[in-house]
Amino acid sequence: MDAPKGRYRVVEKDGRLVVIDNETAGAIPSSLGSLPSARPGRRSASPSGPVAPAGPGPIDRAADFLVACVADGWDAEGRAVIAREWGEAGRGQRWDALLGEAEQRRLGRALLALCAGPVFVLCVVFAEGIWLGLGALLTLPPLAWGATSIVSLYGETDDPSLRD
């Protein structure tokens, strides 16, 4: 017993694949039914997997939020303005910078990594034994990476000409 005929069939005409409607016995208009013929041994140019969503993911959205919290404003070109003062070894330090999109992403991700600090403190306070070691193992590398990233970003972007 053969399977019933489907409503559509695909045939090749002039090197192109054309979809034929079996009920009307006519070709579907080319804008709907004509497909480029595939060459033997080549894969289709169309993506076969799921398409990634457009826009930033949840991690980058959280990082953007943290940058917005620490930035002192934005210039006309959309760069984040950083103007920070702190005291170190009895003398004042400053970081004045205009951060472009790549630097904003780096700063936001570094700040997000520093958010692992409170998790580490909770592990030290409440955990014991193997859980304390596991907490340290999971939180100390992001803390170290976040701190070194901010220090290197400071060294790369500090611009004394922006100071008042």
N, CA, C and O of each residue as an XYZ file, in Angstrom:
656
protein
N       0.833     -1.164      0.000
C       0.000      0.000      0.000
C       0.888      1.242      0.000
O       1.795      1.360      0.824
N       0.632      2.153     -0.911
C       1.399      3.387     -1.030
C       0.776      4.471     -0.168
O      -0.423      4.468      0.113
N       1.623      5.389      0.238
C       1.139      6.534      1.021
C       0.311      7.435      0.109
O       0.578      7.508     -1.090
N      -0.690      8.120      0.660
C      -1.499      9.008     -0.170
C      -0.647     10.159     -0.700
O       0.323     10.579     -0.068
N      -1.030     10.658     -1.871
C      -0.315     11.771     -2.459
C      -0.544     13.019     -1.626
O      -1.648     13.267     -1.142
N       0.505     13.795     -1.467
C       0.385     15.053     -0.743
C      -0.189     16.130     -1.649
O      -0.384     15.920     -2.846
N      -0.447     17.253     -1.072
C      -1.024     18.336     -1.853
C       0.016     18.965     -2.769
O      -0.329     19.437     -3.852
N       1.277     18.981     -2.362
C       2.315     19.647     -3.143
C       3.377     18.652     -3.581
O       3.583     17.621     -2.940
N       4.045     18.972     -4.678
C       5.211     18.216     -5.108
C       6.222     19.206     -5.639
O       5.865     20.307     -6.057
N       7.484     18.816     -5.623
C       8.565     19.691     -6.049
C       9.211     19.075     -7.270
O       9.584     17.902     -7.268
N       9.341     19.886     -8.323
C       9.992     19.437     -9.547
C      11.054     20.455     -9.931
O      11.023     21.605     -9.492
N      11.999     20.010    -10.763
C      13.040     20.913    -11.234
C      12.699     21.383    -12.634
O      12.424     20.574    -13.520
N      12.717     22.694    -12.831
C      12.489     23.282    -14.143
C      13.542     24.344    -14.378
O      13.682     25.273    -13.583
N      14.271     24.212    -15.449
C      15.309     25.175    -15.823
C      16.315     25.418    -14.697
O      16.712     26.558    -14.456
N      16.721     24.371    -14.021
C      17.722     24.486    -12.981
C      17.212     25.055    -11.674
O      18.009     25.373    -10.791
N      15.901     25.191    -11.526
C      15.318     25.718    -10.294
C      14.289     24.734     -9.778
O      13.690     23.989    -10.553
N      14.085     24.729     -8.489
C      13.065     23.879     -7.907
C      11.752     24.658     -7.860
O      11.716     25.804     -7.413
N      10.669     24.021     -8.329
C       9.362     24.664     -8.396
C       8.369     23.796     -7.647
O       8.367     22.574     -7.799
N       7.517     24.428     -6.831
C       6.500     23.717     -6.071
C       5.220     23.703     -6.898
O       4.757     24.743     -7.367
N       4.650     22.502     -7.072
C       3.418     22.331     -7.844
C       2.296     21.958     -6.880
O       2.450     21.071     -6.040
N       1.171     22.648     -7.013
C      -0.012     22.340     -6.219
C      -0.766     21.230     -6.949
O      -1.249     21.444     -8.061
N      -0.876     20.038     -6.335
C      -1.514     18.894     -6.982
C      -3.016     19.082     -7.159
O      -3.600     18.476     -8.057
N      -3.654     19.899     -6.337
C      -5.100     20.084     -6.457
C      -5.456     20.954     -7.654
O      -6.443     20.687     -8.339
N      -4.677     21.978     -7.912
C      -4.975     22.857     -9.051
C      -4.124     22.512    -10.260
O      -4.360     23.029    -11.352
N      -3.129     21.639    -10.078
C      -2.211     21.205    -11.135
C      -1.447     22.374    -11.740
O      -1.047     22.323    -12.903
N      -1.249     23.402    -10.974
C      -0.489     24.548    -11.461
C       0.657     24.865    -10.522
O       0.679     24.451     -9.363
N       1.595     25.604    -11.054
C       2.742     26.003    -10.244
C       2.341     27.142     -9.314
O       1.548     28.009     -9.681
N       2.882     27.129     -8.142
C       2.675     28.218     -7.195
C       3.506     29.392     -7.715
O       4.578     29.169     -8.277
N       3.047     30.634     -7.544
C       3.809     31.778     -8.041
C       5.258     31.732     -7.570
O       5.548     31.277     -6.464
N       6.164     32.208     -8.423
C       7.591     32.064     -8.153
C       8.019     32.734     -6.861
O       8.980     32.288     -6.234
N       7.345     33.781     -6.447
C       7.744     34.428     -5.197
C       7.451     33.532     -4.006
O       8.055     33.707     -2.948
N       6.548     32.585     -4.148
C       6.207     31.696     -3.047
C       6.813     30.316     -3.173
O       7.192     29.714     -2.169
N       6.913     29.804     -4.388
C       7.256     28.400     -4.494
C       8.549     28.061     -5.173
O       8.931     26.890     -5.155
N       9.249     28.984     -5.765
C      10.476     28.662     -6.455
C      11.642     28.751     -5.491
O      11.832     29.768     -4.824
N      12.403     27.707     -5.421
C      13.545     27.658     -4.529
C      14.806     27.478     -5.358
O      14.772     26.798     -6.383
N      15.916     28.070     -4.941
C      17.145     27.856     -5.693
C      17.553     26.391     -5.603
O      17.443     25.763     -4.550
N      18.024     25.859     -6.723
C      18.415     24.453     -6.709
C      19.717     24.292     -5.948
O      20.585     25.165     -5.969
N      19.829     23.180     -5.291
C      21.023     22.905     -4.512
C      22.045     22.205     -5.388
O      21.700     21.315     -6.166
N      23.290     22.604     -5.264
C      24.356     21.935     -5.996
C      24.726     20.661     -5.253
O      24.687     20.628     -4.023
N      25.080     19.630     -5.973
C      25.468     18.400     -5.285
C      26.706     18.642     -4.417
O      27.660     19.292     -4.844
N      26.674     18.118     -3.214
C      27.817     18.215     -2.324
C      27.902     19.514     -1.555
O      28.847     19.705     -0.789
N      26.964     20.403     -1.727
C      26.998     21.672     -0.997
C      25.825     21.748     -0.039
O      24.749     21.208     -0.294
N      26.061     22.426      1.064
C      24.998     22.607      2.034
C      24.220     23.863      1.703
O      24.698     24.734      0.976
N      23.046     23.945      2.228
C      22.195     25.108      2.022
C      22.801     26.327      2.700
O      23.433     26.202      3.749
N      22.616     27.498      2.116
C      23.146     28.732      2.681
C      22.294     29.236      3.840
O      22.741     30.073      4.625
N      21.075     28.731      3.948
C      20.203     29.196      5.025
C      20.609     28.543      6.336
O      21.045     27.392      6.348
N      20.469     29.272      7.445
C      20.849     28.693      8.732
C      19.913     27.555      9.107
O      18.701     27.632      8.911
N      20.497     26.506      9.647
C      19.673     25.359     10.003
C      19.305     25.353     11.477
O      18.367     24.665     11.882
N      20.039     26.117     12.286
C      19.776     26.128     13.721
C      18.906     27.307     14.115
O      18.507     28.112     13.272
N      18.619     27.398     15.394
C      17.813     28.526     15.862
C      18.591     29.830     15.739
O      19.819     29.842     15.821
N      17.879     30.905     15.544
C      18.486     32.212     15.392
C      18.579     32.853     16.771
O      17.622     32.827     17.545
N      19.748     33.431     17.072
C      19.950     34.081     18.366
C      19.101     35.344     18.454
O      18.940     36.052     17.460
N      18.562     35.628     19.623
C      17.751     36.842     19.765
C      18.614     38.082     19.623
O      19.793     38.075     19.977
N      18.021     39.142     19.105
C      18.741     40.390     18.941
C      18.815     41.123     20.277
O      17.955     40.960     21.142
N      19.846     41.921     20.424
C      19.987     42.717     21.634
C      20.851     42.025     22.674
O      21.193     40.851     22.535
N      21.198     42.767     23.719
C      22.063     42.188     24.749
C      21.334     41.154     25.599
O      20.118     41.211     25.781
N      22.102     40.226     26.103
C      21.549     39.194     26.972
C      21.401     39.712     28.391
O      21.692     40.877     28.659
N      20.953     38.857     29.305
C      20.716     39.304     30.684
C      21.992     39.745     31.403
O      21.946     40.657     32.228
N      23.116     39.121     31.106
C      24.368     39.508     31.759
C      24.782     40.898     31.305
O      25.163     41.729     32.129
N      24.712     41.163     29.994
C      25.085     42.485     29.502
C      24.087     43.557     29.932
O      24.478     44.707     30.133
N      22.813     43.210     30.078
C      21.847     44.188     30.588
C      22.170     44.565     32.030
O      22.091     45.736     32.401
N      22.534     43.575     32.843
C      22.930     43.861     34.232
C      24.212     44.680     34.258
O      24.344     45.600     35.066
N      25.161     44.355     33.379
C      26.409     45.117     33.306
C      26.145     46.554     32.864
O      26.754     47.482     33.396
N      25.244     46.751     31.896
C      24.882     48.108     31.463
C      24.256     48.901     32.604
O      24.512     50.096     32.747
N      23.439     48.240     33.413
C      22.829     48.899     34.566
C      23.903     49.365     35.543
O      23.832     50.484     36.051
N      24.908     48.512     35.814
C      25.971     48.888     36.742
C      26.798     50.044     36.201
O      27.208     50.917     36.967
N      27.052     50.068     34.894
C      27.777     51.196     34.299
C      26.966     52.476     34.453
O      27.523     53.530     34.758
N      25.661     52.390     34.246
C      24.808     53.570     34.403
C      24.826     54.058     35.849
O      24.695     55.257     36.094
N      24.986     53.150     36.807
C      25.036     53.546     38.218
C      26.333     54.273     38.556
O      26.311     55.195     39.371
N      27.452     53.895     37.965
C      28.735     54.496     38.337
C      29.140     55.650     37.423
O      30.009     56.441     37.790
N      28.536     55.765     36.252
C      28.908     56.843     35.329
C      28.376     58.174     35.863
O      27.305     58.245     36.465
N      29.155     59.212     35.625
C      28.750     60.548     36.050
C      27.927     61.251     34.991
O      27.530     62.401     35.182
N      27.670     60.601     33.905
C      26.870     61.166     32.824
C      27.322     60.586     31.492
O      28.103     59.635     31.440
N      26.820     61.174     30.431
C      27.102     60.704     29.082
C      27.408     61.914     28.215
O      26.760     62.950     28.360
N      28.367     61.808     27.330
C      28.641     62.925     26.434
C      27.756     62.822     25.200
O      26.933     61.912     25.098
N      27.922     63.754     24.259
C      27.063     63.804     23.073
C      27.239     62.591     22.171
O      26.337     62.262     21.401
N      28.383     61.921     22.251
C      28.650     60.745     21.417
C      28.228     59.440     22.089
O      28.460     58.366     21.535
N      27.617     59.512     23.267
C      27.152     58.312     23.960
C      28.211     57.647     24.812
O      28.016     56.523     25.275
N      29.335     58.323     25.028
C      30.392     57.752     25.866
C      30.090     58.047     27.335
O      29.575     59.112     27.677
N      30.416     57.095     28.184
C      30.214     57.269     29.625
C      31.315     58.161     30.178
O      32.491     57.972     29.867
N      30.932     59.134     30.999
C      31.883     60.031     31.640
C      32.166     59.493     33.035
O      31.254     59.324     33.844
N      33.443     59.225     33.310
C      33.870     58.733     34.616
C      34.728     59.820     35.255
O      35.703     60.273     34.655
N      34.376     60.236     36.453
C      35.155     61.210     37.221
C      35.118     60.764     38.675
O      34.169     61.067     39.399
N      36.152     60.044     39.102
C      36.192     59.479     40.452
C      37.417     59.987     41.192
O      38.493     60.135     40.613
N      37.238     60.250     42.478
C      38.336     60.640     43.360
C      38.373     59.685     44.542
O      37.331     59.253     45.036
N      39.580     59.356     44.994
C      39.743     58.539     46.186
C      41.118     58.839     46.773
O      42.001     59.360     46.092
N      41.278     58.503     48.033
C      42.558     58.717     48.704
C      43.308     57.410     48.816
O      42.737     56.366     49.132
N      44.608     57.491     48.548
C      45.437     56.289     48.633
C      46.802     56.693     49.176
O      47.473     57.551     48.602
N      47.206     56.084     50.266
C      48.503     56.346     50.899
C      48.677     57.835     51.215
O      49.757     58.394     51.025
N      47.615     58.463     51.692
C      47.691     59.846     52.119
C      47.625     60.868     50.993
O      47.702     62.066     51.266
N      47.489     60.455     49.767
C      47.379     61.420     48.671
C      46.171     61.077     47.809
O      45.765     59.918     47.715
N      45.614     62.089     47.190
C      44.408     61.891     46.391
C      44.691     61.308     45.019
O      45.710     61.613     44.399
N      43.809     60.494     44.567
C      43.890     59.894     43.233
C      42.642     60.274     42.461
O      41.597     60.527     43.060
N      42.737     60.318     41.129
C      41.584     60.622     40.276
C      41.581     59.697     39.068
O      42.624     59.254     38.586
N      40.369     59.424     38.601
C      40.186     58.713     37.337
C      39.183     59.516     36.531
O      38.001     59.572     36.870
N      39.658     60.133     35.472
C      38.814     60.901     34.565
C      38.913     60.247     33.200
O      39.999     60.135     32.632
N      37.773     59.817     32.676
C      37.792     59.102     31.398
C      36.472     59.251     30.673
O      35.428     59.496     31.276
N      36.548     59.097     29.363
C      35.370     58.947     28.504
C      35.433     57.536     27.951
O      36.347     57.206     27.195
N      34.475     56.701     28.318
C      34.511     55.291     27.935
C      33.624     55.041     26.728
O      32.434     55.353     26.742
N      34.216     54.474     25.684
C      33.462     54.081     24.502
C      32.661     52.815     24.781
O      32.620     52.333     25.913
N      32.037     52.294     23.762
C      31.161     51.126     23.936
C      31.920     49.906     24.458
O      31.435     49.206     25.346
N      33.110     49.650     23.906
C      33.879     48.475     24.344
C      34.341     48.634     25.793
O      34.293     47.683     26.573
N      34.785     49.833     26.146
C      35.235     50.060     27.521
C      34.064     49.998     28.499
O      34.218     49.517     29.621
N      32.897     50.482     28.081
C      31.714     50.380     28.942
C      31.364     48.930     29.201
O      31.006     48.565     30.320
N      31.466     48.091     28.162
C      31.163     46.675     28.325
C      32.155     46.032     29.288
O      31.767     45.242     30.148
N      33.445     46.373     29.143
C      34.465     45.819     30.041
C      34.231     46.250     31.479
O      34.321     45.436     32.398
N      33.927     47.542     31.678
C      33.687     48.039     33.031
C      32.451     47.380     33.639
O      32.473     46.974     34.802
N      31.393     47.272     32.875
C      30.167     46.661     33.382
C      30.369     45.206     33.765
O      29.882     44.767     34.807
N      31.075     44.457     32.943
C      31.314     43.045     33.267
C      32.245     42.901     34.470
O      32.087     41.980     35.271
N      33.219     43.814     34.598
C      34.102     43.771     35.758
C      33.328     44.101     37.035
O      33.526     43.460     38.067
N      32.454     45.091     36.964
C      31.627     45.413     38.131
C      30.703     44.258     38.489
O      30.470     43.982     39.666
N      30.181     43.586     37.475
C      29.324     42.430     37.717
C      30.116     41.305     38.387
O      29.594     40.606     39.255
N      31.373     41.134     37.980
C      32.221     40.120     38.614
C      32.483     40.476     40.073
O      32.576     39.593     40.925
N      32.602     41.778     40.360
C      32.818     42.194     41.755
C      31.597     41.936     42.625
O      31.706     41.906     43.851
N      30.449     41.750     42.013
C      29.233     41.425     42.778
C      29.322     40.043     43.412
O      28.476     39.690     44.234
N      30.329     39.256     43.045
C      30.533     37.952     43.679
C      31.067     38.116     45.096
O      31.050     37.165     45.878
N      31.542     39.319     45.435
C      32.084     39.573     46.777
C      31.112     39.272     47.895
O      31.469     38.554     48.830
N      29.882     39.797     47.838
C      28.934     39.475     48.917
C      28.641     37.978     49.035
O      28.399     37.481     50.135
N      28.659     37.258     47.915
C      28.450     35.809     47.975
C      29.588     35.162     48.757
O      29.364     34.256     49.561
N      30.811     35.633     48.515
C      31.957     35.094     49.243
C      31.844     35.390     50.736
O      32.128     34.527     51.566
N      31.429     36.611     51.078
C      31.267     36.966     52.495
C      30.227     36.063     53.154
O      30.430     35.602     54.277
N      29.118     35.810     52.467
C      28.104     34.908     53.018
C      28.658     33.500     53.219
O      28.343     32.840     54.210
N      29.477     33.046     52.284
C      30.079     31.716     52.423
C      31.016     31.667     53.637
O      31.046     30.673     54.364
N      31.770     32.734     53.847
C      32.686     32.769     54.992
C      31.901     32.789     56.299
O      32.282     32.135     57.270
N      30.800     33.546     56.318
C      30.031     33.684     57.554
C      29.237     32.420     57.876
O      29.237     31.962     59.018
N      28.563     31.858     56.878
C      27.624     30.771     57.145
C      28.118     29.370     56.789
O      27.577     28.381     57.283
N      29.120     29.277     55.954
C      29.529     27.948     55.494
C      30.665     27.402     56.349
O      31.348     28.135     57.065
N      30.835     26.122     56.249
C      31.943     25.480     56.928
C      32.362     24.265     56.116
O      31.603     23.753     55.293
N      33.555     23.829     56.360
C      34.053     22.635     55.691
C      34.187     22.813     54.191
O      34.727     23.810     53.712
N      33.690     21.835     53.465
C      33.832     21.830     52.012
C      33.059     22.971     51.358
O      33.451     23.445     50.292
N      31.974     23.416     51.974
C      31.173     24.501     51.392
C      31.933     25.815     51.412
O      31.781     26.639     50.511
N      32.755     26.013     52.441
C      33.569     27.214     52.506
C      34.596     27.203     51.376
O      34.806     28.214     50.705
N      35.223     26.067     51.177
C      36.199     25.936     50.085
C      35.546     26.090     48.724
O      36.110     26.719     47.828
N      34.362     25.519     48.565
C      33.637     25.646     47.299
C      33.223     27.093     47.049
O      33.308     27.580     45.921
N      32.776     27.780     48.101
C      32.421     29.193     47.965
C      33.615     30.032     47.560
O      33.498     30.911     46.705
N      34.771     29.768     48.170
C      35.983     30.496     47.811
C      36.404     30.179     46.382
O      36.822     31.066     45.639
N      36.294     28.927     46.009
C      36.682     28.515     44.656
C      35.812     29.168     43.582
O      36.290     29.490     42.495
N      34.534     29.359     43.897
C      33.613     29.932     42.917
C      33.590     31.455     42.902
O      33.213     32.049     41.892
N      33.985     32.104     44.002
C      33.853     33.563     44.062
C      35.170     34.317     43.985
O      35.182     35.457     43.521
N      36.261     33.741     44.411
C      37.526     34.477     44.372
C      38.027     34.750     42.950
O      38.501     35.858     42.701
N      37.951     33.811     42.009
C      38.406     34.152     40.649
C      37.628     35.307     39.997
O      38.254     36.174     39.386
N      36.285     35.355     40.100
C      35.613     36.529     39.534
C      35.995     37.829     40.240
O      36.114     38.871     39.596
N      36.187     37.775     41.557
C      36.616     38.973     42.283
C      37.967     39.457     41.782
O      38.146     40.645     41.511
N      38.912     38.544     41.660
C      40.249     38.910     41.192
C      40.200     39.427     39.754
O      40.854     40.418     39.429
N      39.433     38.766     38.898
C      39.333     39.215     37.508
C      38.688     40.591     37.425
O      39.152     41.444     36.669
N      37.623     40.820     38.193
C      36.947     42.112     38.170
C      37.865     43.231     38.632
O      37.907     44.296     38.017
N      38.605     42.993     39.718
C      39.506     44.023     40.237
C      40.632     44.321     39.252
O      40.932     45.488     39.002
N      41.255     43.295     38.693
C      42.345     43.534     37.738
C      41.829     44.170     36.449
O      42.541     44.956     35.824
N      40.619     43.846     36.047
C      40.048     44.468     34.846
C      39.825     45.956     35.046
O      40.107     46.751     34.150
N      39.320     46.341     36.214
C      39.088     47.759     36.482
C      40.410     48.514     36.583
O      40.520     49.638     36.093
N      41.414     47.905     37.215
C      42.721     48.554     37.319
C      43.337     48.735     35.930
O      43.883     49.798     35.636
N      43.257     47.721     35.079
C      43.817     47.869     33.727
C      43.011     48.868     32.896
O      43.588     49.606     32.097
N      41.710     48.904     33.068
C      40.883     49.882     32.364
C      41.225     51.296     32.826
O      41.255     52.225     32.018
N      41.480     51.459     34.105
C      41.905     52.756     34.641
C      43.214     53.187     33.973
O      43.341     54.332     33.539
N      44.177     52.281     33.889
C      45.469     52.601     33.279
C      45.357     52.950     31.801
O      46.102     53.793     31.302
N      44.428     52.306     31.103
C      44.272     52.538     29.661
C      43.482     53.803     29.341
O      43.718     54.432     28.310
N      42.549     54.182     30.208
C      41.619     55.250     29.841
C      41.766     56.529     30.630
O      41.110     57.515     30.296
N      42.598     56.569     31.666
C      42.722     57.787     32.464
C      43.273     58.910     31.587
O      44.314     58.759     30.948
N      42.569     60.026     31.563
C      42.938     61.166     30.723
C      43.035     62.417     31.583
O      42.015     63.032     31.895
N      44.261     62.807     31.976
C      44.416     63.991     32.827
C      43.896     65.285     32.181
O      43.604     66.248     32.889
N      43.779     65.318     30.868
C      43.305     66.549     30.215
C      41.822     66.794     30.496
O      41.340     67.901     30.259
N      41.084     65.798     30.994
C      39.674     65.976     31.319
C      39.460     66.590     32.689
O      38.338     66.961     33.034
N      40.528     66.703     33.479
C      40.396     67.257     34.824
C      40.155     68.751     34.748
O      40.628     69.429     33.836
N      39.406     69.256     35.730
C      39.097     70.691     35.770
C      40.308     71.533     36.066
O      40.207     72.758     36.132
